[in-house]
Amino acid sequence: MTSLAEQQLFGIRKCIIPLPFTGGNHQRHNAQRCVSHRNDTLVEQDTKLARNLEEYLIRHVGYKKELYTPDAQMVTAPLQTIWSTLLPHH
């Protein structure tokens, strides 16, 4: 999910192909969340993978990344939480 979040930070749309047999199927659950909340695409890794990927690529021919300025608060808020937890207070 970290890689997906980093790509989201820079406004990159994703085509996500989760591994089908991960513990608890977490990759698929993360991918589904990105699809429903971030307008990304989920392509299942099954017998139709090649055809599904081809369809995705055809739909996105000529795609250009939108200009995007990351939200500084979205980046710094989690870091501030981590730092305040890990660093000793003076």
Backbone as numpy.savetxt, mean C-alpha at the origin, in Angstrom:
# Nx Ny Nz CAx CAy CAz Cx Cy Cz
2.89 -4.15 5.23 2.07 -2.96 5.23 2.93 -1.71 5.23
4.14 -1.80 5.78 5.02 -0.63 5.80 5.33 -0.15 4.39
5.65 -1.08 3.50 5.95 -0.70 2.11 4.74 -0.06 1.45
3.57 -0.61 1.71 2.35 -0.04 1.14 2.11 1.37 1.67
2.35 1.56 2.96 2.16 2.89 3.56 3.16 3.90 2.99
4.40 3.47 2.78 5.40 4.37 2.21 5.00 4.81 0.81
4.50 3.88 0.02 4.07 4.23 -1.34 2.87 5.16 -1.30
1.98 4.93 -0.36 0.81 5.80 -0.20 1.24 7.22 0.15
2.25 7.33 0.99 2.74 8.63 1.42 3.11 9.50 0.22
3.62 8.88 -0.83 4.04 9.63 -2.01 3.02 9.57 -3.14
1.80 9.17 -2.81 0.72 9.21 -3.79 0.85 8.18 -4.90
1.49 7.07 -4.62 1.68 6.03 -5.64 0.52 5.05 -5.56
-0.18 4.88 -6.66 -1.23 3.87 -6.72 -0.57 2.51 -6.83
-1.18 1.54 -6.20 -0.53 0.23 -6.14 -1.37 -0.87 -6.77
-0.66 -1.81 -7.39 -1.23 -3.08 -7.81 -0.63 -4.09 -6.84
-1.45 -4.61 -5.95 -0.96 -5.45 -4.87 -1.28 -6.92 -5.16
-0.23 -7.75 -5.12 -0.38 -9.19 -5.34 0.09 -9.89 -4.07
-0.82 -10.16 -3.15 -0.42 -10.77 -1.88 -0.04 -12.24 -2.05
0.89 -12.70 -1.21 1.20 -14.12 -1.17 -0.03 -14.85 -0.63
-0.44 -15.93 -1.28 -1.70 -16.56 -0.89 -1.67 -17.36 0.41
-0.50 -17.75 0.88 -0.48 -18.64 2.05 0.35 -18.09 3.19
0.14 -16.83 3.53 0.85 -16.26 4.67 0.06 -16.55 5.94
0.75 -16.56 7.06 0.07 -16.82 8.33 -1.06 -15.85 8.57
-2.24 -16.36 8.75 -3.39 -15.50 9.00 -3.86 -14.72 7.79
-3.25 -15.00 6.63 -3.63 -14.32 5.39 -3.54 -12.80 5.51
-2.56 -12.31 6.29 -2.46 -10.88 6.57 -2.17 -10.04 5.33
-1.41 -10.56 4.38 -1.13 -9.76 3.19 -2.40 -9.46 2.40
-3.27 -10.44 2.30 -4.53 -10.22 1.58 -5.41 -9.22 2.35
-5.46 -9.34 3.66 -6.26 -8.40 4.45 -5.73 -6.97 4.30
-4.40 -6.81 4.32 -3.81 -5.48 4.13 -4.14 -4.95 2.74
-4.05 -5.83 1.74 -4.35 -5.41 0.37 -5.81 -4.98 0.25
-6.71 -5.74 0.86 -8.13 -5.39 0.80 -8.38 -4.02 1.45
-7.68 -3.74 2.52 -7.83 -2.42 3.17 -7.36 -1.31 2.23
-6.24 -1.53 1.55 -5.75 -0.52 0.60 -6.72 -0.33 -0.56
-7.34 -1.40 -1.00 -8.32 -1.30 -2.09 -9.52 -0.48 -1.64
-10.03 -0.75 -0.44 -11.25 -0.07 0.00 -11.00 1.36 0.48
-9.80 1.65 0.98 -9.55 2.99 1.55 -8.65 3.87 0.67
-7.94 3.28 -0.27 -6.95 4.06 -1.01 -7.04 3.92 -2.52
-8.09 3.23 -2.99 -8.30 3.09 -4.43 -7.17 2.32 -5.13
-6.57 1.36 -4.44 -5.55 0.51 -5.05 -6.21 -0.69 -5.70
-5.41 -1.55 -6.31 -5.92 -2.73 -7.00 -5.32 -3.98 -6.38
-6.17 -4.97 -6.17 -5.75 -6.27 -5.65 -5.81 -7.26 -6.80
-4.70 -7.94 -7.05 -4.66 -9.00 -8.05 -4.31 -10.29 -7.31
-5.21 -11.25 -7.39 -5.00 -12.52 -6.69 -3.91 -13.33 -7.38
-3.09 -13.99 -6.56 -2.05 -14.86 -7.09 -2.65 -16.27 -7.20
-3.31 -16.49 -8.34 -3.95 -17.78 -8.57 -3.71 -18.20 -10.01
-4.48 -19.13 -10.51 -4.26 -19.64 -11.87 -4.53 -18.58 -12.93
-5.22 -17.50 -12.59 -5.53 -16.43 -13.55 -4.60 -15.22 -13.38
-3.49 -15.40 -12.67 -2.60 -14.27 -12.37 -2.14 -13.55 -13.63
-1.64 -14.28 -14.61 -1.12 -13.65 -15.83 -2.22 -12.84 -16.53
-3.40 -13.41 -16.65 -4.50 -12.70 -17.33 -4.93 -11.47 -16.51
-5.04 -11.61 -15.19 -5.45 -10.49 -14.35 -4.42 -9.36 -14.39
-3.15 -9.71 -14.39 -2.10 -8.69 -14.48 -2.13 -7.99 -15.83
-2.33 -8.76 -16.89 -2.41 -8.16 -18.22 -3.57 -7.18 -18.29
-4.73 -7.55 -17.76 -5.88 -6.65 -17.75 -5.58 -5.38 -16.97
-4.92 -5.53 -15.83 -4.55 -4.36 -15.02 -3.63 -3.44 -15.81
-2.61 -4.01 -16.43 -1.65 -3.19 -17.17 -2.29 -2.49 -18.36
-3.19 -3.16 -19.05 -3.90 -2.55 -20.18 -4.74 -1.37 -19.70
-5.42 -1.53 -18.55 -6.24 -0.44 -18.01 -5.39 0.76 -17.60
-4.11 0.54 -17.31 -3.26 1.62 -16.81 -2.19 2.08 -17.80
-2.35 1.76 -19.06 -1.42 2.23 -20.07 -1.43 3.75 -20.05
-0.26 4.35 -20.01 -0.16 5.81 -20.00 -0.38 6.44 -18.65
-0.54 5.63 -17.60 -0.75 6.17 -16.26 0.44 7.02 -15.84
0.16 8.16 -15.29 1.21 9.02 -14.75 0.87 9.31 -13.30
1.87 9.27 -12.48 1.69 9.55 -11.05 1.20 10.99 -10.90
0.21 11.17 -10.06 -0.29 12.51 -9.79 0.71 13.25 -8.91
0.82 14.56 -9.13 1.68 15.35 -8.25 1.09 15.30 -6.86
1.92 15.10 -5.89 1.42 14.87 -4.54 2.43 15.42 -3.54
1.93 16.13 -2.57 2.77 16.62 -1.49 2.37 15.88 -0.23
3.30 15.12 0.35 2.94 14.37 1.55 2.48 15.27 2.68
1.55 14.78 3.44 1.05 15.49 4.62 2.07 15.31 5.73
2.74 16.37 6.10 3.81 16.29 7.10 3.29 15.75 8.43
2.08 16.11 8.81 1.51 15.63 10.08 1.32 14.12 10.03
0.92 13.60 8.86 0.71 12.17 8.73 2.03 11.42 8.93
3.14 12.04 8.55 4.45 11.42 8.68 4.99 11.60 10.09
4.88 12.78 10.63 5.54 13.07 11.90 4.79 12.58 13.13
3.46 12.51 13.08 2.69 12.10 14.26 3.08 10.71 14.76
3.16 9.68 13.88 3.58 8.37 14.39 5.01 8.38 14.92
5.88 9.15 14.28 7.27 9.22 14.74 7.36 9.86 16.12
6.57 10.91 16.33 6.57 11.57 17.64 6.10 10.62 18.73
5.12 9.80 18.42 4.63 8.81 19.38 5.73 7.81 19.71
6.41 7.33 18.69 7.50 6.36 18.90 8.62 7.00 19.72
9.03 8.20 19.33 10.13 8.87 20.03 9.79 9.13 21.49
8.55 9.56 21.74 8.20 9.86 23.13 8.16 8.58 23.97
7.90 7.46 23.34 7.87 6.17 24.06 9.29 5.67 24.33
10.16 5.82 23.35 11.50 5.24 23.43 12.54 6.11 24.12
12.42 7.43 23.93 13.45 8.31 24.47 13.12 8.71 25.91
14.13 8.77 26.74 13.88 9.19 28.14 13.45 10.65 28.19
12.56 10.94 29.09 12.09 12.31 29.28 13.02 13.05 30.22
13.30 14.31 29.91 14.20 15.11 30.77 13.41 16.05 31.62
